[in-house]
């Protein structure tokens, strides 16, 4: 179970999916960052090493 104040990272190449997930998860109280590819995801993880969960599109 992910605590309601957890920091999440969404990694997906589809901006509409990223936006939908970010909006919905932010409404639930999560801190959300996003990345469109693996390179950006690694940058986000460097910025936020305390990330609790990564939602990853396996078809990247």
N, CA, C and O atoms as a Tripos MOL2 file, in Angstrom:
@<TRIPOS>MOLECULE
protein
  240   239    60     0     0
PROTEIN
NO_CHARGES

@<TRIPOS>ATOM
      1 N           0.8470   -1.1790    0.0000 N.3       1 UNK1
      2 CA          0.0000    0.0000    0.0000 C.3       1 UNK1
      3 C           0.8900    1.2390    0.0000 C.2       1 UNK1
      4 O           1.8560    1.3230    0.7580 O.2       1 UNK1
      5 N           0.5600    2.1760   -0.8390 N.am      2 UNK2
      6 CA          1.3170    3.4280   -0.9310 C.3       2 UNK2
      7 C           0.6510    4.4700   -0.0420 C.2       2 UNK2
      8 O          -0.5500    4.7100   -0.1650 O.2       2 UNK2
      9 N           1.4220    5.0970    0.8600 N.am      3 UNK3
     10 CA          0.8110    6.1140    1.7190 C.3       3 UNK3
     11 C           0.2700    7.2810    0.9040 C.2       3 UNK3
     12 O           0.8020    7.5660   -0.1690 O.2       3 UNK3
     13 N          -0.7740    7.9670    1.3780 N.am      4 UNK4
     14 CA         -1.4190    9.0240    0.6040 C.3       4 UNK4
     15 C          -0.5340   10.2340    0.3280 C.2       4 UNK4
     16 O          -0.8550   11.0330   -0.5520 O.2       4 UNK4
     17 N           0.5610   10.3910    1.0470 N.am      5 UNK5
     18 CA          1.4510   11.5250    0.7760 C.3       5 UNK5
     19 C           2.7070   11.0810    0.0320 C.2       5 UNK5
     20 O           3.7160   11.7860    0.0490 O.2       5 UNK5
     21 N           2.6560    9.9320   -0.6150 N.am      6 UNK6
     22 CA          3.8120    9.3770   -1.3180 C.3       6 UNK6
     23 C           4.1620   10.2030   -2.5520 C.2       6 UNK6
     24 O           3.3200   10.9010   -3.1170 O.2       6 UNK6
     25 N           5.4230   10.1050   -2.9510 N.am      7 UNK7
     26 CA          5.8970   10.7620   -4.1660 C.3       7 UNK7
     27 C           5.9270    9.7080   -5.2860 C.2       7 UNK7
     28 O           6.5540    8.6580   -5.1490 O.2       7 UNK7
     29 N           5.2420   10.0090   -6.3840 N.am      8 UNK8
     30 CA          5.1260    9.0870   -7.5080 C.3       8 UNK8
     31 C           5.7910    9.6610   -8.7470 C.2       8 UNK8
     32 O           5.8470   10.8770   -8.9270 O.2       8 UNK8
     33 N           6.2930    8.7780   -9.5960 N.am      9 UNK9
     34 CA          6.8560    9.1670  -10.8850 C.3       9 UNK9
     35 C           6.1170    8.4070  -11.9700 C.2       9 UNK9
     36 O           6.0580    7.1780  -11.9480 O.2       9 UNK9
     37 N           5.5530    9.1460  -12.9230 N.am     10 UNK10
     38 CA          4.8640    8.5550  -14.0710 C.3      10 UNK10
     39 C           5.8120    8.6240  -15.2640 C.2      10 UNK10
     40 O           6.3010    9.6980  -15.6150 O.2      10 UNK10
     41 N           6.0710    7.4670  -15.8860 N.am     11 UNK11
     42 CA          6.9250    7.4140  -17.0660 C.3      11 UNK11
     43 C           6.1050    6.8290  -18.2040 C.2      11 UNK11
     44 O           5.7930    5.6380  -18.2160 O.2      11 UNK11
     45 N           5.7620    7.6850  -19.1610 N.am     12 UNK12
     46 CA          4.9440    7.2630  -20.3010 C.3      12 UNK12
     47 C           5.2080    8.2170  -21.4500 C.2      12 UNK12
     48 O           5.3590    9.4200  -21.2370 O.2      12 UNK12
     49 N           5.2650    7.6900  -22.6680 N.am     13 UNK13
     50 CA          5.5380    8.5410  -23.8270 C.3      13 UNK13
     51 C           4.2890    9.2270  -24.3680 C.2      13 UNK13
     52 O           4.3860   10.0670  -25.2620 O.2      13 UNK13
     53 N           3.1250    8.8810  -23.8410 N.am     14 UNK14
     54 CA          1.8740    9.5010  -24.2780 C.3      14 UNK14
     55 C           1.5060   10.6320  -23.3110 C.2      14 UNK14
     56 O           1.1730   10.3760  -22.1540 O.2      14 UNK14
     57 N           1.5660   11.8950  -23.7910 N.am     15 UNK15
     58 CA          1.2910   13.0210  -22.8950 C.3      15 UNK15
     59 C          -0.1260   13.0190  -22.3200 C.2      15 UNK15
     60 O          -0.3270   13.4830  -21.1980 O.2      15 UNK15
     61 N          -1.0960   12.5140  -23.0510 N.am     16 UNK16
     62 CA         -2.4720   12.4830  -22.5480 C.3      16 UNK16
     63 C          -2.5920   11.5330  -21.3570 C.2      16 UNK16
     64 O          -3.2840   11.8350  -20.3850 O.2      16 UNK16
     65 N          -1.9230   10.3990  -21.4340 N.am     17 UNK17
     66 CA         -1.9550    9.4450  -20.3200 C.3      17 UNK17
     67 C          -1.2440   10.0290  -19.1100 C.2      17 UNK17
     68 O          -1.7340    9.9250  -17.9860 O.2      17 UNK17
     69 N          -0.0820   10.6460  -19.3410 N.am     18 UNK18
     70 CA          0.6460   11.2750  -18.2330 C.3      18 UNK18
     71 C          -0.2060   12.3320  -17.5580 C.2      18 UNK18
     72 O          -0.2810   12.3860  -16.3310 O.2      18 UNK18
     73 N          -0.8450   13.1680  -18.3510 N.am     19 UNK19
     74 CA         -1.6710   14.2550  -17.7990 C.3      19 UNK19
     75 C          -2.8540   13.7050  -17.0080 C.2      19 UNK19
     76 O          -3.1520   14.1830  -15.9130 O.2      19 UNK19
     77 N          -3.5290   12.6970  -17.5680 N.am     20 UNK20
     78 CA         -4.6650   12.0920  -16.8720 C.3      20 UNK20
     79 C          -4.2320   11.5250  -15.5230 C.2      20 UNK20
     80 O          -4.8390   11.8210  -14.4940 O.2      20 UNK20
     81 N          -3.1740   10.7040  -15.5350 N.am     21 UNK21
     82 CA         -2.7050   10.0860  -14.3000 C.3      21 UNK21
     83 C          -2.2360   11.1280  -13.2920 C.2      21 UNK21
     84 O          -2.5270   11.0260  -12.1000 O.2      21 UNK21
     85 N          -1.5050   12.1330  -13.7800 N.am     22 UNK22
     86 CA         -1.0090   13.1690  -12.8750 C.3      22 UNK22
     87 C          -2.1670   13.9080  -12.2130 C.2      22 UNK22
     88 O          -2.1570   14.1160  -11.0000 O.2      22 UNK22
     89 N          -3.1580   14.3020  -12.9950 N.am     23 UNK23
     90 CA         -4.3140   15.0140  -12.4340 C.3      23 UNK23
     91 C          -5.0490   14.1670  -11.4090 C.2      23 UNK23
     92 O          -5.3700   14.6420  -10.3190 O.2      23 UNK23
     93 N          -5.3120   12.9310  -11.7510 N.am     24 UNK24
     94 CA         -6.0740   12.0480  -10.8570 C.3      24 UNK24
     95 C          -5.3100   11.7680   -9.5700 C.2      24 UNK24
     96 O          -5.8850   11.8340   -8.4830 O.2      24 UNK24
     97 N          -4.0280   11.4570   -9.6810 N.am     25 UNK25
     98 CA         -3.2360   11.1250   -8.5050 C.3      25 UNK25
     99 C          -2.9790   12.3500   -7.6290 C.2      25 UNK25
    100 O          -2.9200   12.2340   -6.4050 O.2      25 UNK25
    101 N          -2.8280   13.5160   -8.2450 N.am     26 UNK26
    102 CA         -2.6680   14.7490   -7.4800 C.3      26 UNK26
    103 C          -3.9350   15.0370   -6.6800 C.2      26 UNK26
    104 O          -3.8610   15.4740   -5.5310 O.2      26 UNK26
    105 N          -5.0970   14.7940   -7.2850 N.am     27 UNK27
    106 CA         -6.3640   14.9790   -6.5770 C.3      27 UNK27
    107 C          -6.4610   14.0630   -5.3650 C.2      27 UNK27
    108 O          -7.1310   14.3930   -4.3870 O.2      27 UNK27
    109 N          -5.8000   12.9220   -5.4260 N.am     28 UNK28
    110 CA         -5.8150   11.9740   -4.3080 C.3      28 UNK28
    111 C          -4.7790   12.3260   -3.2400 C.2      28 UNK28
    112 O          -4.7060   11.6670   -2.2030 O.2      28 UNK28
    113 N          -3.9790   13.3630   -3.4930 N.am     29 UNK29
    114 CA         -3.0300   13.8240   -2.4880 C.3      29 UNK29
    115 C          -1.5980   13.4100   -2.6910 C.2      29 UNK29
    116 O          -0.7420   13.7220   -1.8620 O.2      29 UNK29
    117 N          -1.3120   12.7100   -3.7810 N.am     30 UNK30
    118 CA          0.0560   12.2900   -4.0530 C.3      30 UNK30
    119 C           0.8680   13.4230   -4.6570 C.2      30 UNK30
    120 O           0.3240   14.2940   -5.3350 O.2      30 UNK30
    121 N           2.1630   13.4070   -4.4100 N.am     31 UNK31
    122 CA          3.0840   14.3060   -5.1080 C.3      31 UNK31
    123 C           3.5320   13.5650   -6.3560 C.2      31 UNK31
    124 O           4.0720   12.4630   -6.2630 O.2      31 UNK31
    125 N           3.3130   14.1550   -7.5200 N.am     32 UNK32
    126 CA          3.5370   13.4490   -8.7780 C.3      32 UNK32
    127 C           4.5060   14.2210   -9.6600 C.2      32 UNK32
    128 O           4.3660   15.4270   -9.8590 O.2      32 UNK32
    129 N           5.4930   13.5000  -10.1850 N.am     33 UNK33
    130 CA          6.3370   14.0500  -11.2370 C.3      33 UNK33
    131 C           6.1860   13.1340  -12.4440 C.2      33 UNK33
    132 O           5.6630   12.0250  -12.3300 O.2      33 UNK33
    133 N           6.6430   13.6010  -13.5900 N.am     34 UNK34
    134 CA          6.4270   12.8270  -14.8120 C.3      34 UNK34
    135 C           7.6350   12.9070  -15.7260 C.2      34 UNK34
    136 O           8.4470   13.8280  -15.6410 O.2      34 UNK34
    137 N           7.7320   11.9090  -16.6090 N.am     35 UNK35
    138 CA          8.8070   11.8520  -17.5930 C.3      35 UNK35
    139 C           8.2940   11.1400  -18.8320 C.2      35 UNK35
    140 O           7.4710   10.2290  -18.7470 O.2      35 UNK35
    141 N           8.7940   11.5690  -19.9820 N.am     36 UNK36
    142 CA          8.3270   10.9680  -21.2330 C.3      36 UNK36
    143 C           9.2400    9.8620  -21.7420 C.2      36 UNK36
    144 O           8.8820    9.1620  -22.6900 O.2      36 UNK36
    145 N          10.4140    9.6860  -21.1360 N.am     37 UNK37
    146 CA         11.3170    8.6240  -21.5550 C.3      37 UNK37
    147 C          12.2610    8.2620  -20.4080 C.2      37 UNK37
    148 O          12.2420    8.8890  -19.3490 O.2      37 UNK37
    149 N          13.0820    7.2450  -20.6370 N.am     38 UNK38
    150 CA         13.9660    6.7540  -19.5720 C.3      38 UNK38
    151 C          14.9760    7.8100  -19.1370 C.2      38 UNK38
    152 O          15.2790    7.9290  -17.9490 O.2      38 UNK38
    153 N          15.4950    8.5700  -20.0860 N.am     39 UNK39
    154 CA         16.4750    9.6040  -19.7440 C.3      39 UNK39
    155 C          15.8760   10.6390  -18.7950 C.2      39 UNK39
    156 O          16.4880   10.9920  -17.7860 O.2      39 UNK39
    157 N          14.6850   11.1180  -19.1200 N.am     40 UNK40
    158 CA         14.0090   12.0920  -18.2530 C.3      40 UNK40
    159 C          13.6370   11.4620  -16.9090 C.2      40 UNK40
    160 O          13.6910   12.1280  -15.8750 O.2      40 UNK40
    161 N          13.2630   10.1910  -16.9230 N.am     41 UNK41
    162 CA         12.9180    9.5120  -15.6760 C.3      41 UNK41
    163 C          14.1170    9.4790  -14.7370 C.2      41 UNK41
    164 O          13.9700    9.7140  -13.5370 O.2      41 UNK41
    165 N          15.2920    9.1910  -15.2680 N.am     42 UNK42
    166 CA         16.4990    9.1860  -14.4380 C.3      42 UNK42
    167 C          16.8030   10.5730  -13.8880 C.2      42 UNK42
    168 O          17.2520   10.7080  -12.7500 O.2      42 UNK42
    169 N          16.5590   11.6050  -14.6970 N.am     43 UNK43
    170 CA         16.7420   12.9810  -14.2220 C.3      43 UNK43
    171 C          15.7920   13.2800  -13.0640 C.2      43 UNK43
    172 O          16.1880   13.8760  -12.0630 O.2      43 UNK43
    173 N          14.5280   12.8570  -13.2120 N.am     44 UNK44
    174 CA         13.5430   13.1030  -12.1550 C.3      44 UNK44
    175 C          13.9330   12.3600  -10.8740 C.2      44 UNK44
    176 O          13.7510   12.8770   -9.7720 O.2      44 UNK44
    177 N          14.4680   11.1500  -11.0250 N.am     45 UNK45
    178 CA         14.8780   10.3960   -9.8520 C.3      45 UNK45
    179 C          16.0750   11.0330   -9.1580 C.2      45 UNK45
    180 O          16.2090   10.9450   -7.9370 O.2      45 UNK45
    181 N          16.9420   11.6720   -9.9320 N.am     46 UNK46
    182 CA         18.0510   12.4080   -9.3210 C.3      46 UNK46
    183 C          17.5180   13.6180   -8.5520 C.2      46 UNK46
    184 O          18.0100   13.9400   -7.4700 O.2      46 UNK46
    185 N          16.5020   14.2890   -9.1230 N.am     47 UNK47
    186 CA         15.8890   15.4460   -8.4640 C.3      47 UNK47
    187 C          15.1210   15.0270   -7.2120 C.2      47 UNK47
    188 O          15.1010   15.7540   -6.2190 O.2      47 UNK47
    189 N          14.4900   13.8560   -7.2640 N.am     48 UNK48
    190 CA         13.6400   13.3730   -6.1660 C.3      48 UNK48
    191 C          14.0240   11.9350   -5.8130 C.2      48 UNK48
    192 O          13.2920   11.0020   -6.1430 O.2      48 UNK48
    193 N          15.1550   11.7500   -5.1520 N.am     49 UNK49
    194 CA         15.5750   10.3820   -4.8170 C.3      49 UNK49
    195 C          14.6490    9.6970   -3.8040 C.2      49 UNK49
    196 O          14.7580    8.4910   -3.5790 O.2      49 UNK49
    197 N          13.7490   10.4580   -3.2010 N.am     50 UNK50
    198 CA         12.8070    9.8950   -2.2370 C.3      50 UNK50
    199 C          11.5160    9.4100   -2.8950 C.2      50 UNK50
    200 O          10.5080    9.2290   -2.2110 O.2      50 UNK50
    201 N          11.5310    9.1970   -4.2110 N.am     51 UNK51
    202 CA         10.3630    8.7010   -4.9380 C.3      51 UNK51
    203 C           9.9630    7.3350   -4.3880 C.2      51 UNK51
    204 O          10.8040    6.4510   -4.2230 O.2      51 UNK51
    205 N           8.6770    7.1750   -4.1070 N.am     52 UNK52
    206 CA          8.1710    5.9460   -3.5060 C.3      52 UNK52
    207 C           7.6970    4.9080   -4.5200 C.2      52 UNK52
    208 O           7.7770    3.7060   -4.2690 O.2      52 UNK52
    209 N           7.2020    5.3790   -5.6700 N.am     53 UNK53
    210 CA          6.6130    4.4550   -6.6300 C.3      53 UNK53
    211 C           6.7930    5.0120   -8.0420 C.2      53 UNK53
    212 O           6.6470    6.2130   -8.2700 O.2      53 UNK53
    213 N           7.1140    4.1200   -8.9910 N.am     54 UNK54
    214 CA          7.2340    4.5010  -10.3940 C.3      54 UNK54
    215 C           6.1470    3.7560  -11.1760 C.2      54 UNK54
    216 O           6.0460    2.5310  -11.1160 O.2      54 UNK54
    217 N           5.3410    4.5250  -11.9080 N.am     55 UNK55
    218 CA          4.3450    3.9460  -12.8210 C.3      55 UNK55
    219 C           4.9650    3.9930  -14.2090 C.2      55 UNK55
    220 O           5.1390    5.0720  -14.7760 O.2      55 UNK55
    221 N           5.2950    2.8410  -14.7540 N.am     56 UNK56
    222 CA          6.0900    2.7590  -15.9780 C.3      56 UNK56
    223 C           5.3080    2.1070  -17.1110 C.2      56 UNK56
    224 O           4.7390    1.0280  -16.9480 O.2      56 UNK56
    225 N           5.2870    2.7660  -18.2460 N.am     57 UNK57
    226 CA          4.7110    2.2090  -19.4590 C.3      57 UNK57
    227 C           5.7000    1.1830  -20.0100 C.2      57 UNK57
    228 O           6.8150    1.5400  -20.3910 O.2      57 UNK57
    229 N           5.3050   -0.0650  -20.0530 N.am     58 UNK58
    230 CA          6.2150   -1.1190  -20.5120 C.3      58 UNK58
    231 C           6.4450   -1.0900  -22.0090 C.2      58 UNK58
    232 O           7.3680   -1.7460  -22.4920 O.2      58 UNK58
    233 N           5.6470   -0.3620  -22.7550 N.am     59 UNK59
    234 CA          5.7840   -0.3040  -24.2160 C.3      59 UNK59
    235 C           6.6250    0.8660  -24.6960 C.2      59 UNK59
    236 O           6.5390    1.2480  -25.8640 O.2      59 UNK59
    237 N           7.4330    1.4390  -23.8250 N.am     60 UNK60
    238 CA          8.2870    2.5640  -24.2470 C.3      60 UNK60
    239 C           9.2990    2.1140  -25.2650 C.2      60 UNK60
    240 O          10.1020    2.9200  -25.7350 O.2      60 UNK60
@<TRIPOS>BOND
     1     1     2 1
     2     2     3 1
     3     3     4 2
     4     3     5 am
     5     5     6 1
     6     6     7 1
     7     7     8 2
     8     7     9 am
     9     9    10 1
    10    10    11 1
    11    11    12 2
    12    11    13 am
    13    13    14 1
    14    14    15 1
    15    15    16 2
    16    15    17 am
    17    17    18 1
    18    18    19 1
    19    19    20 2
    20    19    21 am
    21    21    22 1
    22    22    23 1
    23    23    24 2
    24    23    25 am
    25    25    26 1
    26    26    27 1
    27    27    28 2
    28    27    29 am
    29    29    30 1
    30    30    31 1
    31    31    32 2
    32    31    33 am
    33    33    34 1
    34    34    35 1
    35    35    36 2
    36    35    37 am
    37    37    38 1
    38    38    39 1
    39    39    40 2
    40    39    41 am
    41    41    42 1
    42    42    43 1
    43    43    44 2
    44    43    45 am
    45    45    46 1
    46    46    47 1
    47    47    48 2
    48    47    49 am
    49    49    50 1
    50    50    51 1
    51    51    52 2
    52    51    53 am
    53    53    54 1
    54    54    55 1
    55    55    56 2
    56    55    57 am
    57    57    58 1
    58    58    59 1
    59    59    60 2
    60    59    61 am
    61    61    62 1
    62    62    63 1
    63    63    64 2
    64    63    65 am
    65    65    66 1
    66    66    67 1
    67    67    68 2
    68    67    69 am
    69    69    70 1
    70    70    71 1
    71    71    72 2
    72    71    73 am
    73    73    74 1
    74    74    75 1
    75    75    76 2
    76    75    77 am
    77    77    78 1
    78    78    79 1
    79    79    80 2
    80    79    81 am
    81    81    82 1
    82    82    83 1
    83    83    84 2
    84    83    85 am
    85    85    86 1
    86    86    87 1
    87    87    88 2
    88    87    89 am
    89    89    90 1
    90    90    91 1
    91    91    92 2
    92    91    93 am
    93    93    94 1
    94    94    95 1
    95    95    96 2
    96    95    97 am
    97    97    98 1
    98    98    99 1
    99    99   100 2
   100    99   101 am
   101   101   102 1
   102   102   103 1
   103   103   104 2
   104   103   105 am
   105   105   106 1
   106   106   107 1
   107   107   108 2
   108   107   109 am
   109   109   110 1
   110   110   111 1
   111   111   112 2
   112   111   113 am
   113   113   114 1
   114   114   115 1
   115   115   116 2
   116   115   117 am
   117   117   118 1
   118   118   119 1
   119   119   120 2
   120   119   121 am
   121   121   122 1
   122   122   123 1
   123   123   124 2
   124   123   125 am
   125   125   126 1
   126   126   127 1
   127   127   128 2
   128   127   129 am
   129   129   130 1
   130   130   131 1
   131   131   132 2
   132   131   133 am
   133   133   134 1
   134   134   135 1
   135   135   136 2
   136   135   137 am
   137   137   138 1
   138   138   139 1
   139   139   140 2
   140   139   141 am
   141   141   142 1
   142   142   143 1
   143   143   144 2
   144   143   145 am
   145   145   146 1
   146   146   147 1
   147   147   148 2
   148   147   149 am
   149   149   150 1
   150   150   151 1
   151   151   152 2
   152   151   153 am
   153   153   154 1
   154   154   155 1
   155   155   156 2
   156   155   157 am
   157   157   158 1
   158   158   159 1
   159   159   160 2
   160   159   161 am
   161   161   162 1
   162   162   163 1
   163   163   164 2
   164   163   165 am
   165   165   166 1
   166   166   167 1
   167   167   168 2
   168   167   169 am
   169   169   170 1
   170   170   171 1
   171   171   172 2
   172   171   173 am
   173   173   174 1
   174   174   175 1
   175   175   176 2
   176   175   177 am
   177   177   178 1
   178   178   179 1
   179   179   180 2
   180   179   181 am
   181   181   182 1
   182   182   183 1
   183   183   184 2
   184   183   185 am
   185   185   186 1
   186   186   187 1
   187   187   188 2
   188   187   189 am
   189   189   190 1
   190   190   191 1
   191   191   192 2
   192   191   193 am
   193   193   194 1
   194   194   195 1
   195   195   196 2
   196   195   197 am
   197   197   198 1
   198   198   199 1
   199   199   200 2
   200   199   201 am
   201   201   202 1
   202   202   203 1
   203   203   204 2
   204   203   205 am
   205   205   206 1
   206   206   207 1
   207   207   208 2
   208   207   209 am
   209   209   210 1
   210   210   211 1
   211   211   212 2
   212   211   213 am
   213   213   214 1
   214   214   215 1
   215   215   216 2
   216   215   217 am
   217   217   218 1
   218   218   219 1
   219   219   220 2
   220   219   221 am
   221   221   222 1
   222   222   223 1
   223   223   224 2
   224   223   225 am
   225   225   226 1
   226   226   227 1
   227   227   228 2
   228   227   229 am
   229   229   230 1
   230   230   231 1
   231   231   232 2
   232   231   233 am
   233   233   234 1
   234   234   235 1
   235   235   236 2
   236   235   237 am
   237   237   238 1
   238   238   239 1
   239   239   240 2
@<TRIPOS>SUBSTRUCTURE
     1 UNK1         2 RESIDUE 1 A UNK
     2 UNK2         6 RESIDUE 1 A UNK
     3 UNK3        10 RESIDUE 1 A UNK
     4 UNK4        14 RESIDUE 1 A UNK
     5 UNK5        18 RESIDUE 1 A UNK
     6 UNK6        22 RESIDUE 1 A UNK
     7 UNK7        26 RESIDUE 1 A UNK
     8 UNK8        30 RESIDUE 1 A UNK
     9 UNK9        34 RESIDUE 1 A UNK
    10 UNK10       38 RESIDUE 1 A UNK
    11 UNK11       42 RESIDUE 1 A UNK
    12 UNK12       46 RESIDUE 1 A UNK
    13 UNK13       50 RESIDUE 1 A UNK
    14 UNK14       54 RESIDUE 1 A UNK
    15 UNK15       58 RESIDUE 1 A UNK
    16 UNK16       62 RESIDUE 1 A UNK
    17 UNK17       66 RESIDUE 1 A UNK
    18 UNK18       70 RESIDUE 1 A UNK
    19 UNK19       74 RESIDUE 1 A UNK
    20 UNK20       78 RESIDUE 1 A UNK
    21 UNK21       82 RESIDUE 1 A UNK
    22 UNK22       86 RESIDUE 1 A UNK
    23 UNK23       90 RESIDUE 1 A UNK
    24 UNK24       94 RESIDUE 1 A UNK
    25 UNK25       98 RESIDUE 1 A UNK
    26 UNK26      102 RESIDUE 1 A UNK
    27 UNK27      106 RESIDUE 1 A UNK
    28 UNK28      110 RESIDUE 1 A UNK
    29 UNK29      114 RESIDUE 1 A UNK
    30 UNK30      118 RESIDUE 1 A UNK
    31 UNK31      122 RESIDUE 1 A UNK
    32 UNK32      126 RESIDUE 1 A UNK
    33 UNK33      130 RESIDUE 1 A UNK
    34 UNK34      134 RESIDUE 1 A UNK
    35 UNK35      138 RESIDUE 1 A UNK
    36 UNK36      142 RESIDUE 1 A UNK
    37 UNK37      146 RESIDUE 1 A UNK
    38 UNK38      150 RESIDUE 1 A UNK
    39 UNK39      154 RESIDUE 1 A UNK
    40 UNK40      158 RESIDUE 1 A UNK
    41 UNK41      162 RESIDUE 1 A UNK
    42 UNK42      166 RESIDUE 1 A UNK
    43 UNK43      170 RESIDUE 1 A UNK
    44 UNK44      174 RESIDUE 1 A UNK
    45 UNK45      178 RESIDUE 1 A UNK
    46 UNK46      182 RESIDUE 1 A UNK
    47 UNK47      186 RESIDUE 1 A UNK
    48 UNK48      190 RESIDUE 1 A UNK
    49 UNK49      194 RESIDUE 1 A UNK
    50 UNK50      198 RESIDUE 1 A UNK
    51 UNK51      202 RESIDUE 1 A UNK
    52 UNK52      206 RESIDUE 1 A UNK
    53 UNK53      210 RESIDUE 1 A UNK
    54 UNK54      214 RESIDUE 1 A UNK
    55 UNK55      218 RESIDUE 1 A UNK
    56 UNK56      222 RESIDUE 1 A UNK
    57 UNK57      226 RESIDUE 1 A UNK
    58 UNK58      230 RESIDUE 1 A UNK
    59 UNK59      234 RESIDUE 1 A UNK
    60 UNK60      238 RESIDUE 1 A UNK
